[in-house]
Amino acid sequence: MRENVENGKLIKACKLLLMKKLLLYIIIISAASKVVAQQTDDIQLANEYYVNGELEKAGDLYKSLSTDPKNISVIHNNYFNLLIDLKEYKAADKYLDRIVKVFPQNIYYQIDQGILLREMGEISDADKLFNNLIEKNKANEYLIRLASQYFINNRFYEFALKALLLSRQQSKTEDKHALELANVYRFMGDKINMIEEYLIFARQRPNNLNYIKNIFQNLLKEEKDILNLQNTLIEKIQKNPNEIMYADLLIWVNLQQKNFYGAFIQARSLDKRLNQGGLKVLEIGKIALVNNSFDDAIKMFQYVVDNSKQENYYLQARRYIVTAREEKVKNIYPIDEIALRQLTNDYQQLVNELGYNSNTLEAYRSKALLHAFYLDEKDSAVAILNEIISIPRVNNQLRSNCKLDLGD
């Protein structure tokens, strides 16, 4: 009986002790939450003071908040810039020394020490600090990337460049940091080296070629810049004839300049090397046709006709040759009736030689439209359109277009 009573007292004491500990824990958590909430409110208030130009009030709050390391990442930028704006260099120096000791791996704070030195007019000491920092971390690619971007943000482009180049040298990898270096050269206005680094990046990641084309299109506006890119690509093609990417880019550059014949020369070379059956040449011919470069388009289509072993490409090229000739005739005023009649003969010959298929039937419809709208031979046009409509295997879109033509 006594043993049961003693056990009961012990259990009761344990429960009481547990409740006291739980209550103490709740009090501690509650107090900590209040401190965090108060600090959050103070940070928000300090930021408002800073934005509104009440720098002294903001400075007092930031100074108080900076004593807690947990606040540093949140308040640092505003507090450091505020101290610089107020020229409180000693306070800034003391603050930076303290947080660098607390956060020795944070490279931003170390760079800020150099920025402070520059603000104080101690350029030589600042440059020495930057150079030592780069040298110390050259083997750490992650920190170098962070440092270079921070240098860029603060317009210290030469140190961003030095950091990346030294890291590349340290890694013994010639294409390291290509995209980052291209970005630095862009800010520095060095278009030649910018182009070189973007091409290195494109070679690393050929799937991003369209991204590089977009960059070049946005950044290379002047004729001399386009010429630099063109010359660089030609040199690289000569040194690396098997690197398809360079030829593809050179074709693109020529198309941007509407130099369709130049694009044709490169596409023809690429076509032979890759045995594409004239596909690339056919695509560029269509672009030339849309841009009214009819003679260049005809040359490209003729190349496909003469060299392609792909029936589909051959048939398209045969049709597009006549289409290009038609557009050329229709764009010269006054329109030459003899040339128009030759075109109708060309279309008829195409149909006679190749029979009915999707390409020749489109060409046959074009012949009908020439009769209707240019030669005033409505009966011939109607006969051709009805003939196309009556063909059982003609596609629905073409049949619908012919019916609309008859309505006109």
C-alpha positions as CSV (number, residue, x, y, z in Angstrom):
1,M,0.0,0.0,0.0
2,R,2.8,2.4,1.0
3,E,4.6,1.5,-2.2
4,N,1.7,2.5,-4.3
5,V,1.4,5.9,-2.5
6,E,5.1,6.6,-3.0
7,N,4.8,5.7,-6.7
8,G,1.8,8.1,-7.0
9,K,3.8,10.9,-5.4
10,L,6.7,10.3,-7.8
11,I,4.5,10.3,-10.9
12,K,2.8,13.5,-9.7
13,A,6.2,15.2,-9.1
14,C,7.4,14.2,-12.6
15,K,4.3,15.6,-14.1
16,L,4.8,18.8,-12.2
17,L,8.4,19.1,-13.3
18,L,7.4,18.4,-16.9
19,M,4.8,21.1,-16.8
20,K,7.3,23.6,-15.4
21,K,9.8,22.8,-18.2
22,L,7.0,23.1,-20.9
23,L,6.0,26.4,-19.4
24,L,9.6,27.7,-19.4
25,Y,10.0,26.5,-23.0
26,I,6.8,28.4,-24.0
27,I,8.0,31.5,-22.3
28,I,11.4,31.3,-24.1
29,I,9.8,30.8,-27.5
30,S,7.3,33.6,-26.9
31,A,10.1,35.9,-25.8
32,A,12.2,35.0,-28.9
33,S,9.2,35.5,-31.2
34,K,8.7,38.9,-29.7
35,V,12.3,39.8,-30.3
36,V,12.2,38.5,-33.9
37,A,8.9,40.4,-34.5
38,Q,10.4,43.6,-33.0
39,Q,13.6,43.3,-35.1
40,T,11.4,42.7,-38.2
41,D,9.4,45.8,-37.4
42,D,12.7,47.8,-36.8
43,I,14.1,46.6,-40.2
44,Q,11.0,47.6,-42.0
45,L,11.0,51.0,-40.2
46,A,14.7,51.5,-41.0
47,N,14.1,50.7,-44.6
48,E,11.3,53.2,-44.8
49,Y,13.5,55.9,-43.2
50,Y,16.2,55.1,-45.8
51,V,13.9,55.2,-48.8
52,N,12.4,58.5,-47.5
53,G,15.9,60.1,-47.1
54,E,15.8,60.2,-43.3
55,L,19.3,58.8,-43.2
56,E,20.3,59.6,-39.6
57,K,17.2,57.9,-38.2
58,A,17.8,54.9,-40.5
59,G,21.4,54.8,-39.5
60,D,20.6,54.6,-35.8
61,L,18.2,51.7,-36.3
62,Y,20.6,49.9,-38.7
63,K,23.5,50.3,-36.2
64,S,21.4,48.7,-33.5
65,L,20.2,45.9,-35.7
66,S,23.7,45.2,-37.0
67,T,24.7,43.9,-33.5
68,D,22.7,40.8,-34.3
69,P,24.5,38.7,-37.0
70,K,21.1,37.3,-38.1
71,N,20.1,40.7,-39.4
72,I,23.3,41.4,-41.5
73,S,22.2,39.8,-44.7
74,V,18.9,41.8,-44.6
75,I,20.2,45.2,-43.7
76,H,23.7,45.2,-45.2
77,N,23.2,46.8,-48.6
78,N,21.2,49.7,-47.3
79,Y,23.3,50.2,-44.2
80,F,26.6,50.1,-46.1
81,N,25.4,52.5,-48.8
82,L,24.0,54.8,-46.1
83,L,27.4,55.0,-44.3
84,I,29.0,55.8,-47.7
85,D,26.4,58.5,-48.5
86,L,27.0,60.1,-45.1
87,K,30.8,59.7,-45.5
88,E,31.0,57.9,-42.2
89,Y,34.0,56.0,-43.4
90,K,35.3,55.1,-39.9
91,A,32.0,53.6,-38.9
92,A,31.8,51.8,-42.2
93,D,35.3,50.4,-41.8
94,K,34.5,49.2,-38.3
95,Y,31.3,47.6,-39.4
96,L,32.9,45.8,-42.3
97,D,35.8,44.5,-40.2
98,R,33.3,43.0,-37.8
99,I,31.0,41.3,-40.3
100,V,34.0,40.0,-42.3
101,K,35.1,38.2,-39.1
102,V,31.7,36.8,-38.5
103,F,31.1,35.8,-42.2
104,P,34.7,35.1,-43.5
105,Q,33.3,33.2,-46.6
106,N,31.1,36.0,-47.8
107,I,33.0,37.5,-50.6
108,Y,30.6,40.4,-51.1
109,Y,31.6,41.9,-47.7
110,Q,35.3,41.6,-48.6
111,I,34.7,43.4,-51.9
112,D,32.8,46.1,-50.0
113,Q,36.0,46.7,-48.0
114,G,37.7,47.6,-51.3
115,I,34.8,49.7,-52.4
116,L,35.1,51.6,-49.1
117,L,38.8,52.2,-49.7
118,R,38.0,53.6,-53.2
119,E,35.4,55.9,-51.7
120,M,38.0,57.1,-49.3
121,G,40.4,57.9,-52.2
122,E,42.7,55.0,-51.4
123,I,42.6,53.6,-54.9
124,S,45.9,51.7,-54.7
125,D,45.0,50.0,-51.5
126,A,41.6,49.1,-52.9
127,D,43.1,47.6,-56.1
128,K,45.5,45.6,-54.0
129,L,42.7,44.2,-51.9
130,F,40.7,43.3,-55.0
131,N,43.8,41.6,-56.6
132,N,44.6,39.7,-53.5
133,L,41.0,38.6,-53.2
134,I,41.0,37.3,-56.8
135,E,44.3,35.5,-56.3
136,K,43.2,33.9,-53.1
137,N,39.9,32.5,-54.6
138,K,41.0,31.8,-58.2
139,A,40.6,28.0,-57.6
140,N,37.0,28.4,-56.3
141,E,34.8,28.8,-59.4
142,Y,31.7,29.4,-57.4
143,L,33.2,32.4,-55.4
144,I,34.8,33.7,-58.6
145,R,31.5,33.8,-60.3
146,L,29.9,35.6,-57.3
147,A,32.8,38.1,-57.2
148,S,32.8,38.8,-60.9
149,Q,29.1,39.5,-60.9
150,Y,29.5,41.8,-57.8
151,F,32.3,43.6,-59.6
152,I,30.0,44.1,-62.6
153,N,27.2,45.3,-60.4
154,N,29.5,48.0,-59.1
155,R,31.0,48.7,-62.5
156,F,34.5,47.4,-61.7
157,Y,34.6,45.6,-65.1
158,E,38.4,45.2,-65.2
159,F,38.4,43.2,-62.0
160,A,35.4,41.1,-63.1
161,L,37.4,40.3,-66.2
162,K,40.6,39.6,-64.3
163,A,38.8,37.2,-61.9
164,L,37.2,35.2,-64.7
165,L,40.4,35.0,-66.8
166,L,42.5,34.0,-63.8
167,S,40.0,31.3,-62.9
168,R,40.0,30.0,-66.5
169,Q,43.8,29.9,-66.4
170,Q,43.7,28.1,-63.1
171,S,41.3,25.5,-64.4
172,K,43.4,24.9,-67.5
173,T,40.1,24.8,-69.5
174,E,40.0,27.2,-72.4
175,D,36.3,27.6,-72.5
176,K,35.6,28.1,-68.8
177,H,33.3,31.0,-67.9
178,A,32.6,31.8,-71.6
179,L,29.2,33.2,-71.1
180,E,30.3,35.3,-68.1
181,L,33.3,36.7,-70.0
182,A,31.1,37.6,-72.9
183,N,28.9,39.5,-70.6
184,V,31.9,41.4,-69.1
185,Y,33.2,42.3,-72.6
186,R,29.7,43.5,-73.5
187,F,29.7,45.9,-70.6
188,M,33.2,47.0,-71.5
189,G,32.2,47.7,-75.1
190,D,34.7,45.1,-76.5
191,K,32.6,43.6,-79.2
192,I,35.4,41.6,-80.8
193,N,36.1,39.6,-77.6
194,M,32.4,39.5,-76.8
195,I,31.8,37.7,-80.1
196,E,34.6,35.3,-79.4
197,E,33.3,34.3,-76.0
198,Y,29.7,33.9,-77.2
199,L,31.0,31.6,-80.0
200,I,32.9,29.6,-77.4
201,F,29.7,29.2,-75.4
202,A,27.7,28.2,-78.5
203,R,30.3,25.6,-79.3
204,Q,30.0,24.3,-75.7
205,R,26.2,24.2,-75.9
206,P,25.0,23.9,-79.5
207,N,21.4,23.5,-78.3
208,N,21.6,27.2,-77.3
209,L,22.5,28.4,-80.8
210,N,19.2,30.3,-81.2
211,Y,19.9,32.0,-77.9
212,I,23.2,33.2,-79.3
213,K,21.6,34.3,-82.5
214,N,19.1,36.4,-80.5
215,I,21.9,38.0,-78.6
216,F,23.8,38.9,-81.7
217,Q,20.7,40.3,-83.3
218,N,20.1,42.5,-80.3
219,L,23.7,43.6,-79.7
220,L,25.3,43.8,-83.1
221,K,23.5,46.8,-84.7
222,E,26.3,48.5,-86.5
223,E,27.7,47.3,-89.9
224,K,31.2,47.0,-88.6
225,D,30.0,44.7,-85.8
226,I,28.3,42.4,-88.3
227,L,31.4,42.4,-90.4
228,N,33.5,41.5,-87.4
229,L,31.2,38.5,-86.7
230,Q,31.3,37.5,-90.3
231,N,35.1,37.6,-90.5
232,T,35.4,35.7,-87.3
233,L,33.1,33.0,-88.5
234,I,35.0,32.7,-91.8
235,E,38.3,32.3,-90.0
236,K,36.8,29.7,-87.7
237,I,35.3,27.7,-90.7
238,Q,38.7,27.7,-92.3
239,K,40.4,26.4,-89.1
240,N,37.5,24.0,-88.2
241,P,35.8,22.9,-91.4
242,N,34.0,20.1,-89.6
243,E,32.4,22.5,-87.1
244,I,28.9,22.8,-88.5
245,M,27.8,25.4,-86.0
246,Y,30.0,28.1,-87.6
247,A,28.7,27.5,-91.1
248,D,25.1,27.6,-89.7
249,L,25.8,31.0,-88.0
250,L,27.5,32.4,-91.1
251,I,24.4,31.5,-93.2
252,W,22.3,33.2,-90.5
253,V,24.5,36.4,-90.7
254,N,24.1,36.5,-94.5
255,L,20.4,36.2,-94.2
256,Q,20.3,39.0,-91.6
257,Q,22.1,41.2,-94.2
258,K,19.8,39.9,-97.0
259,N,22.8,38.6,-98.7
260,F,21.0,35.6,-100.1
261,Y,23.7,34.6,-102.5
262,G,26.3,34.5,-99.7
263,A,23.9,32.4,-97.7
264,F,23.5,30.1,-100.7
265,I,27.2,29.6,-101.0
266,Q,27.5,28.5,-97.4
267,A,24.4,26.4,-97.5
268,R,25.6,24.7,-100.7
269,S,28.9,23.8,-99.0
270,L,27.1,22.5,-95.9
271,D,24.6,20.6,-98.1
272,K,27.4,18.7,-99.8
273,R,29.2,18.0,-96.5
274,L,26.1,16.7,-94.7
275,N,24.4,15.1,-97.7
276,Q,21.2,17.0,-96.9
277,G,19.7,16.6,-100.4
278,G,19.3,20.3,-100.9
279,L,17.0,20.9,-97.9
280,K,18.9,24.0,-96.5
281,V,19.4,25.5,-100.0
282,L,15.7,25.0,-100.6
283,E,14.8,26.8,-97.4
284,I,17.0,29.7,-98.1
285,G,15.6,29.9,-101.7
286,K,12.1,30.3,-100.2
287,I,13.4,33.1,-98.0
288,A,15.0,34.8,-100.9
289,L,11.7,34.5,-102.9
290,V,9.7,36.0,-100.1
291,N,12.2,38.9,-100.0
292,N,11.8,39.4,-103.8
293,S,15.4,38.3,-104.5
294,F,14.1,36.4,-107.5
295,D,17.4,35.7,-109.4
296,D,19.1,34.4,-106.2
297,A,16.0,32.2,-105.5
298,I,16.0,30.8,-109.0
299,K,19.7,29.9,-108.7
300,M,19.1,28.0,-105.4
301,F,16.1,26.1,-106.7
302,Q,18.0,25.2,-109.9
303,Y,20.8,23.9,-107.7
304,V,18.3,21.6,-105.9
305,V,16.9,20.4,-109.2
306,D,20.3,19.6,-110.6
307,N,21.7,18.0,-107.5
308,S,19.0,16.6,-105.2
309,K,18.2,12.9,-105.1
310,Q,15.3,13.6,-102.8
311,E,12.1,13.5,-104.9
312,N,10.2,15.8,-102.6
313,Y,12.9,18.5,-102.7
314,Y,13.2,18.1,-106.4
315,L,9.5,18.5,-107.0
316,Q,9.3,21.6,-104.8
317,A,12.3,23.1,-106.5
318,R,10.9,22.6,-110.0
319,R,7.7,24.3,-108.9
320,Y,9.4,27.1,-107.1
321,I,11.6,27.9,-110.1
322,V,8.5,28.8,-112.1
323,T,7.0,30.6,-109.1
324,A,10.1,32.8,-108.8
325,R,10.0,33.5,-112.5
326,E,6.3,34.4,-112.2
327,E,6.9,36.8,-109.3
328,K,9.8,38.4,-111.2
329,V,7.6,39.0,-114.2
330,K,4.8,40.4,-112.1
331,N,7.1,42.8,-110.4
332,I,8.3,44.5,-113.6
333,Y,6.1,47.2,-115.1
334,P,4.7,47.2,-117.6
335,I,4.2,43.4,-117.4
336,D,5.6,41.6,-120.4
337,E,2.8,39.5,-122.0
338,I,5.3,37.3,-123.8
339,A,7.0,36.5,-120.5
340,L,3.6,35.7,-119.0
341,R,2.8,33.3,-121.9
342,Q,6.2,31.6,-121.4
343,L,5.2,31.1,-117.7
344,T,2.0,29.4,-118.6
345,N,4.0,27.1,-120.9
346,D,6.4,26.4,-118.1
347,Y,3.6,25.5,-115.7
348,Q,2.0,23.2,-118.3
349,Q,5.4,21.6,-119.0
350,L,5.8,20.9,-115.3
351,V,2.4,19.2,-115.1
352,N,3.0,17.2,-118.2
353,E,6.4,16.0,-117.1
354,L,5.7,15.2,-113.4
355,G,2.0,14.4,-113.5
356,Y,-0.5,15.3,-110.8
357,N,0.9,15.7,-107.3
358,S,0.6,18.2,-104.5
359,N,3.4,20.4,-106.0
360,T,2.3,20.3,-109.6
361,L,-1.4,20.9,-108.8
362,E,-0.5,24.1,-107.0
363,A,1.5,25.1,-110.0
364,Y,-1.4,24.2,-112.2
365,R,-3.7,26.5,-110.2
366,S,-1.1,29.3,-110.6
367,K,-1.3,28.8,-114.3
368,A,-5.1,29.2,-114.1
369,L,-4.7,32.5,-112.2
370,L,-2.3,33.8,-114.8
371,H,-4.9,33.1,-117.5
372,A,-7.7,34.8,-115.4
373,F,-6.0,37.9,-114.0
374,Y,-3.2,38.7,-116.3
375,L,-4.1,37.3,-119.8
376,D,-7.8,37.9,-119.6
377,E,-8.5,34.3,-120.7
378,K,-11.2,33.4,-118.3
379,D,-12.4,30.2,-120.1
380,S,-8.9,28.7,-119.9
381,A,-8.7,29.5,-116.2
382,V,-12.2,28.0,-115.5
383,A,-11.3,24.8,-117.4
384,I,-8.1,24.3,-115.4
385,L,-9.8,25.0,-112.0
386,N,-12.6,22.6,-112.8
387,E,-10.1,20.0,-113.8
388,I,-8.2,20.3,-110.5
389,I,-11.5,20.1,-108.5
390,S,-12.5,16.9,-110.4
391,I,-9.3,15.1,-109.5
392,P,-10.3,12.5,-106.7
393,R,-7.1,12.7,-104.7
394,V,-6.7,16.4,-104.6
395,N,-6.4,17.7,-101.0
396,N,-9.3,19.6,-99.5
397,Q,-7.5,22.9,-99.1
398,L,-6.5,23.1,-102.7
399,R,-10.0,22.1,-103.8
400,S,-11.5,24.8,-101.6
401,N,-9.1,27.4,-103.0
402,C,-10.0,26.5,-106.5
403,K,-13.7,26.8,-105.8
404,L,-13.1,30.3,-104.3
405,D,-11.1,31.2,-107.4
406,L,-14.1,30.2,-109.5
407,G,-16.2,32.5,-107.4
408,D,-13.9,35.4,-108.1
